[in-house]
Protein backbone atom coordinates (compact mmCIF):
# COMPACT_ATOMS: atom_id res chain seq x y z
CA UNK A 1 0.00 0.00 0.00
CA UNK A 2 1.25 3.51 -0.73
CA UNK A 3 0.36 6.84 0.79
CA UNK A 4 0.65 10.15 -1.04
CA UNK A 5 2.46 12.88 0.85
CA UNK A 6 0.35 15.99 1.30
CA UNK A 7 1.61 18.97 -0.66
CA UNK A 8 4.38 17.07 -2.45
CA UNK A 9 5.24 17.03 -6.13
CA UNK A 10 3.38 14.59 -8.38
CA UNK A 11 4.89 11.12 -8.26
CA UNK A 12 6.62 11.67 -4.90
CA UNK A 13 5.23 8.97 -2.59
CA UNK A 14 6.05 7.31 0.72
CA UNK A 15 5.50 3.57 0.95
CA UNK A 16 4.27 1.70 4.02
CA UNK A 17 7.82 0.77 5.10
CA UNK A 18 9.22 4.30 5.33
CA UNK A 19 8.37 7.96 5.19
CA UNK A 20 5.11 9.26 6.56
CA UNK A 21 3.15 6.07 5.90
CA UNK A 22 5.31 3.66 7.89
CA UNK A 23 5.59 5.39 11.25
CA UNK A 24 3.29 5.16 14.23
CA UNK A 25 0.38 5.75 14.42
CA UNK A 26 -0.17 5.57 10.67
CA UNK A 27 1.88 2.36 10.51
CA UNK A 28 -0.48 0.54 12.87
CA UNK A 29 -2.15 -2.50 11.37
CA UNK A 30 -4.83 -2.57 14.08
CA UNK A 31 -5.62 -0.68 17.29
CA UNK A 32 -7.38 -2.21 20.30
CA UNK A 33 -8.24 -1.08 23.81
CA UNK A 34 -7.53 -3.92 26.26
CA UNK A 35 -8.05 -3.35 30.00
CA UNK A 36 -7.50 0.40 29.54
CA UNK A 37 -4.33 -0.09 27.48
CA UNK A 38 -4.15 1.08 23.86
CA UNK A 39 -2.49 -1.66 21.80
CA UNK A 40 -1.21 -0.77 18.32
CA UNK A 41 -0.45 -3.89 16.26
CA UNK A 42 2.49 -3.64 13.86
CA UNK A 43 6.27 -3.50 13.95
CA UNK A 44 7.51 -0.57 15.99
CA UNK A 45 10.90 0.59 17.27
CA UNK A 46 12.55 3.18 19.52
CA UNK A 47 11.51 6.06 17.25
CA UNK A 48 7.86 5.11 17.71
CA UNK A 49 8.37 4.77 21.45
CA UNK A 50 9.82 8.31 21.60
CA UNK A 51 6.87 9.64 19.60
CA UNK A 52 4.41 7.88 21.93
CA UNK A 53 6.11 9.43 24.99
CA UNK A 54 5.68 12.90 23.50
CA UNK A 55 2.12 12.21 22.29
CA UNK A 56 0.89 10.76 25.59
CA UNK A 57 2.77 12.62 28.36
CA UNK A 58 2.54 10.84 31.69
CA UNK A 59 1.53 7.54 30.05
CA UNK A 60 3.87 4.54 29.94
CA UNK A 61 4.47 3.22 26.41
CA UNK A 62 6.23 -0.11 25.82
CA UNK A 63 6.95 -2.30 22.83
CA UNK A 64 5.62 -5.80 23.44
CA UNK A 65 7.02 -9.19 22.42
CA UNK A 66 5.06 -9.10 19.14
CA UNK A 67 6.61 -5.74 18.16
CA UNK A 68 3.36 -3.91 18.92
CA UNK A 69 3.15 -0.63 20.80
CA UNK A 70 1.20 -0.50 24.07
CA UNK A 71 0.23 2.77 25.78
CA UNK A 72 -0.37 2.06 29.48
CA UNK A 73 -2.12 4.48 31.88
CA UNK A 74 -0.02 6.71 34.11
CA UNK A 75 1.41 5.05 37.20
CA UNK A 76 4.58 4.20 39.04
CA UNK A 77 7.36 2.11 37.56
CA UNK A 78 7.64 0.16 34.37
CA UNK A 79 4.43 -1.41 33.07
CA UNK A 80 4.23 -5.11 32.30
CA UNK A 81 3.13 -5.43 28.67
CA UNK A 82 -0.04 -7.36 27.99
CA UNK A 83 1.67 -9.33 25.22
CA UNK A 84 4.96 -10.64 26.64
CA UNK A 85 8.07 -8.91 27.96
CA UNK A 86 9.05 -5.45 26.73
CA UNK A 87 12.34 -4.91 25.00
CA UNK A 88 12.03 -1.13 25.48
CA UNK A 89 10.47 1.01 28.12
N, CA, C and O atoms as a MOPAC input file, in Angstrom:
PM7 MOZYME 1SCF
protein

 N      0.84600 1    -1.16700 1     0.00000 1
 C      0.00000 1     0.00000 1     0.00000 1
 C      0.88900 1     1.22700 1     0.00000 1
 O      1.93700 1     1.22700 1     0.64700 1
 N      0.49900 1     2.26300 1    -0.70500 1
 C      1.25300 1     3.50700 1    -0.73100 1
 C      0.39100 1     4.66600 1    -0.27000 1
 O     -0.82700 1     4.66300 1    -0.44400 1
 N      1.03600 1     5.64400 1     0.31400 1
 C      0.36300 1     6.83700 1     0.79100 1
 C      0.97000 1     8.03700 1     0.07800 1
 O      2.19300 1     8.14000 1    -0.01900 1
 N      0.15100 1     8.92900 1    -0.41500 1
 C      0.65200 1    10.15300 1    -1.03500 1
 C      0.98300 1    11.14900 1     0.05900 1
 O      0.23400 1    11.29100 1     1.02500 1
 N      2.09500 1    11.83200 1    -0.09200 1
 C      2.45700 1    12.88500 1     0.85100 1
 C      1.66000 1    14.12900 1     0.51000 1
 O      1.52600 1    14.48600 1    -0.66000 1
 N      1.13700 1    14.78400 1     1.52100 1
 C      0.35200 1    15.99300 1     1.30300 1
 C      1.26300 1    17.12200 1     0.85000 1
 O      2.31000 1    17.36200 1     1.45300 1
 N      0.87200 1    17.80500 1    -0.19500 1
 C      1.61300 1    18.96600 1    -0.66000 1
 C      2.90100 1    18.64900 1    -1.38800 1
 O      3.69800 1    19.56100 1    -1.60800 1
 N      3.14800 1    17.41400 1    -1.77400 1
 C      4.38500 1    17.07100 1    -2.45100 1
 C      4.17800 1    17.08000 1    -3.96100 1
 O      3.05200 1    17.12800 1    -4.45500 1
 N      5.29300 1    17.03400 1    -4.67400 1
 C      5.23800 1    17.02500 1    -6.13200 1
 C      4.59700 1    15.73400 1    -6.62900 1
 O      4.63800 1    14.71200 1    -5.94400 1
 N      4.01500 1    15.78000 1    -7.80200 1
 C      3.38500 1    14.58900 1    -8.38300 1
 C      4.41200 1    13.47900 1    -8.51900 1
 O      5.54500 1    13.71000 1    -8.94100 1
 N      4.00300 1    12.27900 1    -8.15800 1
 C      4.89100 1    11.12300 1    -8.26400 1
 C      5.77300 1    10.89200 1    -7.04500 1
 O      6.41900 1     9.84800 1    -6.95700 1
 N      5.82200 1    11.82200 1    -6.10900 1
 C      6.61700 1    11.67000 1    -4.89700 1
 C      5.74900 1    10.99500 1    -3.84700 1
 O      4.80100 1    11.59900 1    -3.34600 1
 N      6.06200 1     9.74700 1    -3.51000 1
 C      5.23100 1     8.97400 1    -2.58700 1
 C      6.07900 1     8.33400 1    -1.50300 1
 O      7.27800 1     8.11100 1    -1.66700 1
 N      5.41100 1     8.04400 1    -0.37800 1
 C      6.04900 1     7.31200 1     0.71700 1
 C      5.36900 1     5.95500 1     0.80200 1
 O      4.14000 1     5.88300 1     0.83700 1
 N      6.14000 1     4.88500 1     0.83600 1
 C      5.50300 1     3.57300 1     0.95500 1
 C      5.26400 1     3.22300 1     2.41000 1
 O      5.63600 1     3.98700 1     3.30100 1
 N      4.64400 1     2.07000 1     2.66100 1
 C      4.27100 1     1.70400 1     4.02400 1
 C      5.45600 1     1.23800 1     4.86900 1
 O      5.26800 1     0.94100 1     6.04800 1
 N      6.64200 1     1.16400 1     4.32700 1
 C      7.82200 1     0.77200 1     5.10200 1
 C      8.69800 1     1.95400 1     5.48400 1
 O      9.66400 1     1.77800 1     6.22700 1
 N      8.39500 1     3.13400 1     5.00700 1
 C      9.21700 1     4.29700 1     5.32900 1
 C      8.44200 1     5.56400 1     5.10100 1
 O      7.29500 1     5.52100 1     4.65600 1
 N      9.04200 1     6.68700 1     5.39600 1
 C      8.37300 1     7.95500 1     5.18900 1
 C      7.17700 1     8.10900 1     6.11400 1
 O      7.09900 1     7.47000 1     7.16400 1
 N      6.26300 1     8.95000 1     5.71800 1
 C      5.11000 1     9.26400 1     6.56100 1
 C      4.18900 1     8.06900 1     6.77500 1
 O      3.55900 1     7.96500 1     7.82700 1
 N      4.09700 1     7.16600 1     5.80100 1
 C      3.15200 1     6.06600 1     5.90100 1
 C      3.56800 1     4.94800 1     6.81400 1
 O      2.70700 1     4.18300 1     7.25100 1
 N      4.85900 1     4.80200 1     7.13500 1
 C      5.31200 1     3.65900 1     7.89300 1
 C      5.51200 1     3.89100 1     9.36500 1
 O      5.82200 1     2.94200 1    10.08500 1
 N      5.35400 1     5.08800 1     9.84700 1
 C      5.59300 1     5.39400 1    11.25100 1
 C      4.29400 1     5.37600 1    12.03800 1
 O      3.21000 1     5.55100 1    11.48000 1
 N      4.41600 1     5.16500 1    13.32800 1
 C      3.29300 1     5.16200 1    14.22600 1
 C      2.68600 1     6.55500 1    14.24000 1
 O      3.46200 1     7.50600 1    14.14500 1
 N      1.39700 1     6.77300 1    14.34600 1
 C      0.37600 1     5.75000 1    14.41800 1
 C     -0.13200 1     5.30000 1    13.05300 1
 O     -0.94000 1     4.37500 1    12.96700 1
 N      0.33500 1     5.94800 1    11.98000 1
 C     -0.17400 1     5.56600 1    10.66800 1
 C      0.30400 1     4.19900 1    10.23900 1
 O     -0.29100 1     3.60000 1     9.34300 1
 N      1.36900 1     3.67800 1    10.85200 1
 C      1.88200 1     2.36400 1    10.51400 1
 C      1.18500 1     1.23100 1    11.25200 1
 O      1.51300 1     0.06100 1    11.04900 1
 N      0.22700 1     1.57100 1    12.10400 1
 C     -0.48000 1     0.54400 1    12.87400 1
 C     -1.38400 1    -0.28500 1    11.97300 1
 O     -2.13800 1     0.25200 1    11.16200 1
 N     -1.29600 1    -1.58600 1    12.12600 1
 C     -2.14800 1    -2.50000 1    11.36800 1
 C     -3.53100 1    -2.59700 1    12.00000 1
 O     -4.53200 1    -2.79900 1    11.31300 1
 N     -3.56800 1    -2.44900 1    13.33400 1
 C     -4.83200 1    -2.57000 1    14.07700 1
 C     -4.62900 1    -1.90000 1    15.42700 1
 O     -3.52300 1    -1.91900 1    15.96700 1
 N     -5.67700 1    -1.31000 1    15.97500 1
 C     -5.62300 1    -0.68100 1    17.29200 1
 C     -6.74200 1    -1.27000 1    18.14300 1
 O     -7.88900 1    -1.36000 1    17.70500 1
 N     -6.39200 1    -1.67100 1    19.37000 1
 C     -7.37900 1    -2.21200 1    20.30400 1
 C     -7.21800 1    -1.54700 1    21.66200 1
 O     -6.13800 1    -1.06000 1    21.99500 1
 N     -8.27100 1    -1.52700 1    22.43100 1
 C     -8.23500 1    -1.08200 1    23.80900 1
 C     -8.48100 1    -2.31300 1    24.67600 1
 O     -9.57000 1    -2.88600 1    24.66100 1
 N     -7.45600 1    -2.71500 1    25.43400 1
 C     -7.53200 1    -3.91600 1    26.26100 1
 C     -7.22900 1    -3.53500 1    27.70400 1
 O     -6.11400 1    -3.11600 1    28.01500 1
 N     -8.20700 1    -3.67600 1    28.57700 1
 C     -8.04700 1    -3.34800 1    30.00000 1
 C     -7.47800 1    -1.94500 1    30.19400 1
 O     -6.61600 1    -1.74200 1    31.04900 1
 N     -7.94900 1    -0.98000 1    29.41200 1
 C     -7.49700 1     0.40000 1    29.53700 1
 C     -6.16800 1     0.70100 1    28.88000 1
 O     -5.64200 1     1.80500 1    29.02700 1
 N     -5.61500 1    -0.25700 1    28.15900 1
 C     -4.32700 1    -0.08900 1    27.47800 1
 C     -4.56900 1    -0.04700 1    25.97100 1
 O     -5.18600 1    -0.95300 1    25.41100 1
 N     -4.07800 1     1.01300 1    25.31400 1
 C     -4.15400 1     1.07700 1    23.85600 1
 C     -3.06100 1     0.18500 1    23.28500 1
 O     -1.89000 1     0.33300 1    23.63400 1
 N     -3.43600 1    -0.73800 1    22.41200 1
 C     -2.48500 1    -1.66100 1    21.80400 1
 C     -2.51000 1    -1.45100 1    20.29100 1
 O     -3.52100 1    -1.69700 1    19.63400 1
 N     -1.37100 1    -0.98800 1    19.74800 1
 C     -1.20600 1    -0.76800 1    18.31900 1
 C     -0.45100 1    -1.96600 1    17.75000 1
 O      0.71000 1    -2.18600 1    18.09400 1
 N     -1.09900 1    -2.74000 1    16.88500 1
 C     -0.44900 1    -3.89400 1    16.25800 1
 C      0.40900 1    -3.40300 1    15.10000 1
 O      0.02100 1    -2.48600 1    14.37500 1
 N      1.56200 1    -4.01000 1    14.93200 1
 C      2.48600 1    -3.63600 1    13.86400 1
 C      3.90500 1    -3.93000 1    14.29800 1
 O      4.13200 1    -4.69800 1    15.23200 1
 N      4.85000 1    -3.32200 1    13.62400 1
 C      6.27400 1    -3.50000 1    13.95400 1
 C      6.84900 1    -2.13100 1    14.25400 1
 O      7.07100 1    -1.32500 1    13.35100 1
 N      7.09000 1    -1.87600 1    15.53200 1
 C      7.51400 1    -0.56900 1    15.99300 1
 C      8.91000 1    -0.63200 1    16.58800 1
 O      9.40400 1    -1.70900 1    16.92000 1
 N      9.54600 1     0.53200 1    16.72100 1
 C     10.90300 1     0.59300 1    17.26800 1
 C     11.03900 1     1.79500 1    18.20500 1
 O     10.04500 1     2.41700 1    18.58000 1
 N     12.26700 1     2.10900 1    18.57300 1
 C     12.55200 1     3.17700 1    19.52500 1
 C     12.02100 1     4.53300 1    19.05600 1
 O     11.59500 1     5.34200 1    19.88100 1
 N     12.03800 1     4.79000 1    17.76800 1
 C     11.50600 1     6.05900 1    17.25000 1
 C     10.02400 1     6.18900 1    17.56300 1
 O      9.55500 1     7.26500 1    17.93500 1
 N      9.29400 1     5.10500 1    17.41400 1
 C      7.86200 1     5.11400 1    17.71100 1
 C      7.61400 1     5.27200 1    19.20600 1
 O      6.66500 1     5.93300 1    19.62500 1
 N      8.47300 1     4.66100 1    19.99200 1
 C      8.36800 1     4.76700 1    21.44700 1
 C      8.58600 1     6.21400 1    21.88200 1
 O      7.85800 1     6.71500 1    22.74000 1
 N      9.57800 1     6.89400 1    21.30200 1
 C      9.82300 1     8.30800 1    21.60200 1
 C      8.62900 1     9.17600 1    21.20900 1
 O      8.24300 1    10.08400 1    21.94500 1
 N      8.05100 1     8.89100 1    20.04700 1
 C      6.87300 1     9.64000 1    19.59600 1
 C      5.70300 1     9.42200 1    20.55200 1
 O      4.98500 1    10.36700 1    20.87800 1
 N      5.50900 1     8.19400 1    20.99800 1
 C      4.41500 1     7.88300 1    21.92800 1
 C      4.60900 1     8.60700 1    23.25900 1
 O      3.63700 1     9.07100 1    23.85500 1
 N      5.85000 1     8.71100 1    23.73100 1
 C      6.11500 1     9.42600 1    24.99400 1
 C      5.73900 1    10.89800 1    24.87300 1
 O      5.19800 1    11.48500 1    25.81000 1
 N      6.02900 1    11.49500 1    23.71400 1
 C      5.67500 1    12.90300 1    23.49700 1
 C      4.17400 1    13.08000 1    23.27500 1
 O      3.59600 1    14.07600 1    23.70900 1
 N      3.54700 1    12.12600 1    22.60600 1
 C      2.12100 1    12.21100 1    22.28700 1
 C      1.24900 1    11.99500 1    23.50600 1
 O      0.20700 1    12.63600 1    23.64300 1
 N      1.65800 1    11.10300 1    24.39200 1
 C      0.88600 1    10.76200 1    25.58900 1
 C      1.71700 1    11.04200 1    26.83800 1
 O      2.15600 1    10.10100 1    27.49900 1
 N      1.94800 1    12.32300 1    27.18300 1
 C      2.77300 1    12.62400 1    28.36100 1
 C      2.15400 1    12.03700 1    29.63100 1
 O      0.94400 1    12.11500 1    29.84200 1
 N      2.99400 1    11.46000 1    30.45600 1
 C      2.53500 1    10.83700 1    31.69500 1
 C      2.13200 1     9.38300 1    31.53700 1
 O      2.05600 1     8.65200 1    32.52400 1
 N      1.87200 1     8.95200 1    30.30900 1
 C      1.53500 1     7.53900 1    30.05300 1
 C      2.82400 1     6.73700 1    29.95700 1
 O      3.91400 1     7.30600 1    29.89700 1
 N      2.69800 1     5.41800 1    29.94300 1
 C      3.86900 1     4.53800 1    29.93800 1
 C      3.84100 1     3.61800 1    28.72200 1
 O      3.27600 1     2.52600 1    28.78200 1
 N      4.45200 1     4.05600 1    27.61500 1
 C      4.47300 1     3.21700 1    26.41000 1
 C      5.55600 1     2.14200 1    26.48400 1
 O      6.63900 1     2.37500 1    27.02200 1
 N      5.25400 1     0.97800 1    25.94600 1
 C      6.23300 1    -0.10900 1    25.81900 1
 C      6.01700 1    -0.80700 1    24.47900 1
 O      4.93100 1    -0.76100 1    23.90200 1
 N      7.06500 1    -1.44500 1    24.00600 1
 C      6.95200 1    -2.30000 1    22.82900 1
 C      6.87000 1    -3.72500 1    23.34300 1
 O      7.72700 1    -4.17000 1    24.10700 1
 N      5.83000 1    -4.44400 1    22.91900 1
 C      5.62500 1    -5.79900 1    23.43500 1
 C      6.39300 1    -6.84700 1    22.63300 1
 O      7.07400 1    -6.51900 1    21.66200 1
 N      6.27800 1    -8.08700 1    23.03900 1
 C      7.02100 1    -9.19300 1    22.42500 1
 C      6.67100 1    -9.39700 1    20.95200 1
 O      7.47900 1    -9.93300 1    20.19300 1
 N      5.47800 1    -8.97600 1    20.54200 1
 C      5.06200 1    -9.10500 1    19.13800 1
 C      5.50800 1    -7.92900 1    18.28400 1
 O      5.24200 1    -7.90700 1    17.08300 1
 N      6.19200 1    -6.93700 1    18.89100 1
 C      6.60900 1    -5.74200 1    18.16300 1
 C      5.55600 1    -4.66100 1    18.14000 1
 O      5.73900 1    -3.62500 1    17.50100 1
 N      4.42900 1    -4.89600 1    18.84500 1
 C      3.35900 1    -3.90700 1    18.92200 1
 C      3.66600 1    -2.85200 1    19.96700 1
 O      4.51900 1    -3.04300 1    20.83300 1
 N      2.96600 1    -1.74400 1    19.87300 1
 C      3.14800 1    -0.63100 1    20.79600 1
 C      1.96100 1    -0.59100 1    21.74600 1
 O      0.81100 1    -0.57100 1    21.30800 1
 N      2.23600 1    -0.57900 1    23.04400 1
 C      1.19800 1    -0.50000 1    24.06600 1
 C      1.35200 1     0.80800 1    24.82100 1
 O      2.45800 1     1.17300 1    25.22000 1
 N      0.23800 1     1.52100 1    25.02000 1
 C      0.23300 1     2.76900 1    25.78200 1
 C     -0.52600 1     2.50700 1    27.07700 1
 O     -1.75500 1     2.43900 1    27.08500 1
 N      0.21800 1     2.36000 1    28.17200 1
 C     -0.37100 1     2.06000 1    29.47800 1
 C     -0.73000 1     3.34900 1    30.21200 1
 O     -0.09800 1     4.38200 1    29.99100 1
 N     -1.75300 1     3.29700 1    31.09400 1
 C     -2.11600 1     4.48000 1    31.88300 1
 C     -0.94200 1     4.93100 1    32.75700 1
 O      0.00300 1     4.18100 1    33.00000 1
 N     -1.03200 1     6.16200 1    33.21300 1
 C     -0.01600 1     6.70900 1    34.11000 1
 C      0.05900 1     5.86200 1    35.38200 1
 O     -0.93400 1     5.26900 1    35.80300 1
 N      1.22600 1     5.81300 1    35.97400 1
 C      1.41200 1     5.04900 1    37.19800 1
 C      2.88100 1     4.93900 1    37.52400 1
 O      3.72900 1     5.39500 1    36.75800 1
 N      3.18600 1     4.34100 1    38.64600 1
 C      4.58100 1     4.20200 1    39.04200 1
 C      5.27500 1     3.05100 1    38.31900 1
 O      4.64400 1     2.05000 1    37.97800 1
 N      6.54900 1     3.20000 1    38.09300 1
 C      7.36000 1     2.11100 1    37.55700 1
 C      7.08500 1     1.75600 1    36.11600 1
 O      6.35200 1     2.43400 1    35.39700 1
 N      7.70400 1     0.67200 1    35.73300 1
 C      7.64500 1     0.16100 1    34.37100 1
 C      6.44000 1    -0.77000 1    34.22100 1
 O      6.28000 1    -1.69700 1    35.01500 1
 N      5.60200 1    -0.54100 1    33.23000 1
 C      4.43000 1    -1.40600 1    33.07300 1
 C      4.80100 1    -2.77200 1    32.50200 1
 O      5.74200 1    -2.89500 1    31.71800 1
 N      4.06200 1    -3.77600 1    32.89900 1
 C      4.22500 1    -5.10700 1    32.29900 1
 C      3.36000 1    -5.13200 1    31.04900 1
 O      2.15300 1    -4.91000 1    31.14000 1
 N      3.94200 1    -5.39600 1    29.88400 1
 C      3.13000 1    -5.43100 1    28.66600 1
 C      2.11100 1    -6.56500 1    28.71000 1
 O      2.33600 1    -7.60600 1    29.32800 1
 N      1.00500 1    -6.33900 1    28.04800 1
 C     -0.03900 1    -7.35900 1    27.99100 1
 C      0.39000 1    -8.54300 1    27.13200 1
 O     -0.04200 1    -9.67100 1    27.36700 1
 N      1.23400 1    -8.29100 1    26.14400 1
 C      1.67100 1    -9.33100 1    25.21800 1
 C      3.16900 1    -9.61200 1    25.36800 1
 O      3.95000 1    -9.25500 1    24.48700 1
 N      3.57100 1   -10.23300 1    26.44900 1
 C      4.95900 1   -10.64000 1    26.63600 1
 C      5.82300 1    -9.55900 1    27.25900 1
 O      5.31900 1    -8.51300 1    27.67000 1
 N      7.11300 1    -9.80700 1    27.32900 1
 C      8.07100 1    -8.90700 1    27.95700 1
 C      8.46200 1    -7.76700 1    27.01400 1
 O      8.60600 1    -7.96800 1    25.80800 1
 N      8.63100 1    -6.56700 1    27.58100 1
 C      9.04700 1    -5.44600 1    26.73400 1
 C     10.53200 1    -5.54100 1    26.40800 1
 O     11.31400 1    -6.07100 1    27.19700 1
 N     10.91100 1    -5.03400 1    25.26200 1
 C     12.33800 1    -4.90600 1    24.99500 1
 C     12.74000 1    -3.44000 1    25.03800 1
 O     13.91500 1    -3.11300 1    24.87100 1
 N     11.77900 1    -2.56100 1    25.25900 1
 C     12.03400 1    -1.13500 1    25.47600 1
 C     11.06400 1    -0.65700 1    26.53700 1
 O      9.99100 1    -1.23100 1    26.72100 1
 N     11.44700 1     0.38100 1    27.22200 1
 C     10.47200 1     1.00700 1    28.12000 1
 C     10.75900 1     2.46700 1    28.22400 1
 O     10.05500 1     3.18600 1    28.93300 1

